[in-house]
Amino acid sequence: MNYSTTAREGDLAQLVGLTHKHFIFLLKSGGDFQSHRGVVKHDDLIGKPWGAQIFSHTGAPFFLLQPSLADILHDLPRTTQILYPKDIGFILVQMGVSEGQTVMEAGTGSGSMTIAMASAIGPNGRVISYEQKPDTQNLARKNLERLGLASRVDLKLRDIQEGFDETEADSFFLDVQNPFDYIAQVRAALKPGGFFGTLLPTFNQVEKVLYALKKNQFAFVEVCELMLRYYKTNPARLRPTDRMVAHTGFLVFARKIEPSDDPRLAELAKEIIGIEEEL
């Protein structure tokens, strides 16, 4: 997404009304935006500076904005629960996802994490995303095309039990129901030192993933969860809002390492990986 100073044909536009209800759509010459608040012609928006106030044919006011990635993900057509922006941002930073990298995921879903990764790796990077359900993959493809990011992503339809075509990936995010069953396959797809991440809703699943990571020689394992609390913006009565985004899942991160055969380093590697005797 190109953050220019004025709206152009082909840009994603966001109209925000006075009650903060918003609408996101692609600007097309000759197009119309229609809502219960009236019609706005795309041609009247193209060339306007972002942040400008505009009016529908009924006089309803809107502000013309360029949507943030969080706005886009909240607005994403979906059939499954998507990752929250609070988790996505932390995942991208924690896994070092950046310009020009090759990153992978399994469990495309509606494409929220795919879109975030594709935005982060830029035009010179590559996202490879595996999904098992054709209908789910088709929805993700449409979401990527709507945002102009489809050219950065390879969508693959496969049962990941069979493993992955790629090796030497910079990072891998595993978003499936039983990730502990596929840690060996993920390891084979990562480069030495590559990043692993997953999100899980329950303690039981986290426990199984931790054992699988240790068994497959991942190290520097971390488990955390993120809480997000908003505040009411009245400066005279500043206080938390009545609701907050609390537990959405446990985040698990690790790095693929290559332990040395040198006996002098064996104990250090064992301590870092944390291999239990029963494994």
N, C-alpha and C positions, 0 to 999 in steps of 0.2 A: 504494500500500500504506500502510495507516494503522497506525502503530506505537503502539498503545495499551498499557496496562499489563497487561491481562488478555486471554486468548483469547476471541474472540467468534465466533458463527456467521458463516460467510462469510469468515473470515480464512484465510490460508495458514498452516498449522502445519508445524513440522519436529520430528520425534522423532529424537533422537541417542542411540545406545546407547553402552555403555562402550568399544567398539572404534572409536568415532567414525563407524560406519556410520549413515547418516541416511536418513530417509524424509520426503518433502514431500507434503502433501495438503490439500485444502480442507475446512474444518470444516463439517459439516452435522448438524443435530439429528437424532438417531436413527441416525446412521451408525456404521460400524465400520471400524477400521483393523486389517488382518490381515497378519501376517508369520510367519516361522518362529519368532519369539520370542513369539508369542501374540497375543491380541486386545486392543485398546484401544478402548473405546467413546468416540465423539466427545462424548457428553453428559458424560462424566467429565473431559473436557479443557476444555470451554466454561466460562468463569468462572475458570479457574485462572490464576494469575499466570505470565507468561512467565519462564522460568528454573527453574520448579518441576520437581522430580523426580517421575515417575509410574511405575507398574508395570503390566505387562500381566497378563492373567488367569493366566499361568504364573509370575508373579513376576519377569519380566525387567525390569530398570530402564531407563528412558529419561529424558532431559531434554527438556522442552517449550520450544521456542524459536520465535521468528519468523524465518523464513529471510531472509538478506541477498540482495541482487540477484545477487551472485556465486554463492551457493548455488543460486538458481533457474536461472541460466543453465547451470550445470554439470549440473543435473538435467533440462534441457529435452529433450523428445523431438525427435529430429532425424534427417534423412536425409543431411545434408551437414555438413561441418566448420563449427563455429561460431567466432565471434571469441572470443578469450580475454578474461576480465575485465581483465587487466593492460592490454590494448590499448584495450578499450572505455572505461574510465575516462579514459584520457589523451585519447582522441578527443573525448569529450564536453567536456572542459575546453578542449582546444586549439581546438575549433570553437565555443566559447561557447554551447553548447546549454543553455537555461535556461527558466524558467517563462514560459508564454504565447507561445512562439515557434512559427513554422511551419517545420518542418524536413522535409527530403526524403531519401530513399534510393532506390537502384535495386539490385536483387538482394536481395529480401527473405529468401530462404533459409528457414531454420526460424524466423526472427524474433528472434534474439538481440539484434541491434543495434536492431531495431524496438522491442523491449521496453524496452531501456535508454533510448532516446530518449523513448518514451511516458512512462516514469517521470520523466524529467528535465523535460519540458515541462509537466507537471501537467494538471489538468482544463481549463484555459483555452487550452492549446496544441493544435497539430495536427501529426501525422506523416502524410506522404504517402509510400507505399512502392510501388514498381513491381516487378513480377515477371513473368517470361515463362512459367513452368511452372505450370499449374493445380494439380497435386498438391502442389507445394512451397508454393504460396500457401495452399492449404487447411490444411496442417499449421501454417503460421504463424498463420492465423486461429484455429485451435483453441488454440494456445499462448497467444495474446493473450486469448481468452475465458476460459481457465482462470485467468488472473491478473487478470481484471477490467479489462483495459486496451483492449479492442476498440473502445470508444466514442471513443477518442482518435486512432484510426488509420484512414486511408482506404487500402484495399488496391486497387491497380489492376493489371490483367492486360494487358500490352502489350509488344511489341518496342520498346525504347527508342530504336531507330534513328529512329523516327517523331517523337521529341521528347516533351516533357512538356506537360501542360495548364496547369501553374502558372507564374507569374512572381513575382518579389519574395520568394522563399524566403530565410529567414535563413541556412540552411546546407544543404549537400548532401553526403551520404556515398555514394560510388560503389563498390559491392562486386560487380563483375562481372569476368569473365575478361580482357576487353580494354578497360579503361576509357579508354584513349587514343583509341578510336574515337568516344567520346561526349562529349568535353569541350565541344564547341560547343553541344550540346544542354543540357548542365548550365549553361553560362554563361547561356543564354537563360532558365533557370528561376530563377536567383539574382538577388537585389537587388544594386545597386551596393555593393561592400564585403563582400558575402556570403562565407561560408566554404566552402571545398571540402576534402574529405578522401577518401583511398582507402587501401587496404592491399593490397600486392602481394608475392608470394613471391620474385621474382627480380630481379636487376639489369637484365636486358634489358627487362622490363616497365616498371621505374621510368624507364629512359632514354627510352622512347617516351612515357610520361606527361609527363615534363619538357619534351620538345619540343612536345607538344600544348598544354600549359599556356602556354608562351611564345607559341606561335602564336595562341592565343585570348585573349591579353592578361590573363592572371592574373599576379599579382605576390606578393612576399613568400613565395616558395616555400621549403618546408623538407622535408627528408627525414631520418628517424630510425628507429631500432628500439629496442625495450625488452627488457631482460633481467630476469628475476625469480628471485631465489634465496631459498629458505626456510632457516631454521635449526632445528636440533633444540632443543627447549625444556627440556632437562634443565639446570638452572642450574649444576650441578657439571661438566658436560661439554658446554658450549655450542660448537657447531660447525655448519657448513653440512650440510644434508641431502645424501644421495648423488646426488640428481637436481635439476635446475633447469629452469625454463621459459625456454629460450634464444630462438633466432630463431623467431618465428612469422610474421613478415612485415615488409616495409618500409612505414612510414607516410609518406604524402606529403600535405602541407597547402599551401593557397594561398588567396589572396583575389582576388575579382573587382574589378578597378579600371576606371576610365573615363579613359584618357589624354586630356590636353588637346590641342587643335589649336594652342595658343599655341607658337610656335617656341622661346620662351625656356624652355619646360618639356619640349620634345621630348627633349633629351638626358637629362634626369633620368628621364623615363618609360622611355626606352630602357634606361638603366642598371638601373632597378628591375626591369623585366620581364625583362631579360637576353636580348632578342631577338638571335639569331645572324644573321649575314649570309645564311647559306644558307636561312633560313626566309623 
